[in-house]
Amino acid sequence: MNLKDLEGQINQLESLAKTLSQLKNPILEQSMGAFTFLFEKGTDGKALYESMEKKDLQDTIDSMDTDLIPLFEEFEYQEGIQQVEKWKELLKENLA
């Protein structure tokens, strides 16, 4: 393998890394989809989380803490972390 071939392979790898990096945030956004529906307002003007039982609220918070937050921290997805923290605050308000 000569230097030119090596440079070509490096360029291909850099291009692939750039493409994968661009896909990271949309993929991480998709992982929030399992929770998004809880916070969307229905036809009655209320979000689903507002009528959830306390146990279900706590289970949802726990799931966010064990599933979403670590995933977002691992990939340094600050937007996702901020959104989940906002959602957790809304859920905690309904626990009181």
VENMORA-V922976 format. One record per run of one state. SS is the DSSP state (H for helix, E for strand, C for the rest). FROM is the first residue (numbers start at 1). TO is the last residue. If there is no record, write none. Layout:
SS|FROM|TO  SS|FROM|TO
This chain:
C|1|2  H|3|31  C|32|32  H|33|39  C|40|40  E|41|41  C|42|46  E|47|47  H|48|51  C|52|53  H|54|74  C|75|77  H|78|95  C|96|96
